[in-house]
Amino acid sequence: MEYHNGDVVRMKKGHPCGTNEWEIVRVGMDFKLKCLGCGRRVMIPRVKFERRVKEVIRRGDGDKE
């Protein structure tokens, strides 16, 4: 599956703040995600991200460089 900047995804496990919804900020070998509950930003490897994502809630703008 392809993921783009601005996509909002639901992860299998929740963040400690109580939400499990994240916005994709950067796509590459690593994904940079922003928690939609508290605003915290984290980076995780692509393989780990693809295993943990449950569904895409909303598609973003899909800007490609």
LOGUKE-688990 format. One line per 3 residues: number of its first residue (from 0); their letters; for each residue y, z, x of N, C-alpha, C, O. Coordinates in steps of 0.2 Angstrom, whole numbers. Layout:
REM residues N
NUM	a	Y:Z:X:Y:Z:X:Y:Z:X:Y:Z:X ~ ...
***
This chain:
REM residues 65
0	mey	-6:0:4:0:0:0:6:0:4:6:3:10 ~ 11:-3:2:18:-4:6:23:2:3:23:3:-3 ~ 26:5:8:31:10:6:38:8:9:38:5:14
3	hng	43:9:5:50:7:8:54:13:7:53:18:4 ~ 60:12:11:65:18:11:68:18:4:69:13:0 ~ 69:25:2:71:26:-5:66:27:-10:67:30:-16
6	dvv	59:26:-9:54:27:-13:53:35:-14:54:38:-9 ~ 51:37:-20:50:44:-21:43:44:-23:40:41:-27 ~ 39:49:-19:32:49:-19:30:57:-21:34:61:-20
9	rmk	24:57:-24:22:64:-26:16:65:-21:11:61:-20 ~ 16:71:-17:11:72:-13:6:77:-16:7:80:-21 ~ 0:77:-13:-6:81:-16:-4:89:-15:-6:92:-20
12	kgh	-1:91:-10:0:98:-9:8:99:-10:12:94:-8 ~ 10:104:-12:17:106:-14:20:109:-7:17:111:-3 ~ 27:108:-7:31:111:-2:32:118:-4:32:120:-10
15	pcg	33:123:1:34:130:0:40:131:-5:40:137:-8 ~ 44:127:-6:50:128:-11:48:127:-18:51:129:-22 ~ 42:124:-19:39:123:-26:39:116:-28:36:115:-34
18	tne	41:111:-25:41:105:-27:36:101:-23:34:103:-18 ~ 33:95:-26:29:91:-22:31:84:-22:28:79:-21 ~ 38:83:-23:41:76:-24:45:75:-17:50:79:-16
21	wei	45:69:-14:48:68:-8:51:61:-8:48:56:-12 ~ 57:60:-5:60:53:-4:59:51:3:60:55:7 ~ 57:45:3:55:42:10:62:40:13:66:36:10
24	vrv	64:42:19:70:41:22:69:36:28:73:31:29 ~ 63:36:31:62:31:37:55:29:36:50:34:35 ~ 53:23:38:46:20:38:45:17:45:49:14:47
27	gmd	39:19:47:37:16:54:30:19:56:26:20:51 ~ 29:20:62:23:24:64:23:31:61:18:34:60 ~ 29:34:60:30:40:57:34:39:51:38:34:50
30	fkl	33:44:46:37:43:40:42:49:40:40:55:42 ~ 48:48:39:53:54:38:54:55:31:56:50:27 ~ 53:61:28:53:62:21:58:68:20:60:72:24
33	kcl	62:67:14:66:72:12:64:76:6:62:72:1 ~ 63:82:6:61:86:0:66:86:-6:72:87:-4 ~ 64:84:-12:69:84:-17:70:90:-20:75:91:-24
36	gcg	67:96:-18:68:102:-20:74:106:-16:79:108:-19 ~ 72:106:-10:77:110:-5:81:106:0:86:108:3 ~ 79:99:0:83:95:5:80:95:12:83:91:16
39	rrv	75:98:13:72:99:20:70:92:22:67:88:18 ~ 70:90:28:68:84:31:62:85:36:63:89:40 ~ 57:81:35:51:82:40:49:75:42:50:70:38
42	mip	45:75:47:42:69:50:35:70:50:33:75:53 ~ 31:65:48:24:66:48:21:59:50:24:54:48 ~ 15:59:54:12:52:56:10:48:50:8:51:44
45	rvk	10:42:50:8:37:45:1:39:42:0:39:36 ~ -4:40:46:-11:41:44:-11:47:40:-14:47:34 ~ -7:53:42:-7:59:38:-4:58:31:-6:60:26
48	fer	2:54:31:6:53:25:1:49:20:1:51:14 ~ -2:44:23:-6:40:18:-12:43:15:-14:42:9 ~ -14:48:18:-20:53:16:-17:58:11:-21:59:6
51	rvk	-11:60:11:-8:65:7:-4:63:1:-3:67:-4 ~ -2:56:1:2:54:-5:-3:53:-11:-8:51:-10 ~ 0:55:-16:-4:55:-23:-2:49:-27:-6:45:-29
54	evi	4:48:-28:7:42:-31:14:41:-30:18:45:-27 ~ 16:35:-31:23:33:-31:27:34:-37:25:31:-42 ~ 32:38:-38:35:40:-44:40:34:-46:41:32:-51
57	rrg	44:33:-41:50:28:-42:51:24:-35:50:26:-30 ~ 51:17:-36:53:13:-31:60:13:-29:64:14:-33 ~ 61:13:-22:68:13:-20:71:6:-19:68:1:-22
60	dgd	76:5:-15:79:-1:-15:76:-6:-10:76:-12:-11 ~ 71:-3:-6:67:-8:-2:70:-12:3:69:-17:5 ~ 76:-9:6:79:-12:12:75:-13:18:71:-8:20
63	ke	75:-19:20:71:-21:26:75:-23:31:80:-27:30 ~ 74:-21:37:78:-23:43:75:-28:47:78:-31:52
***
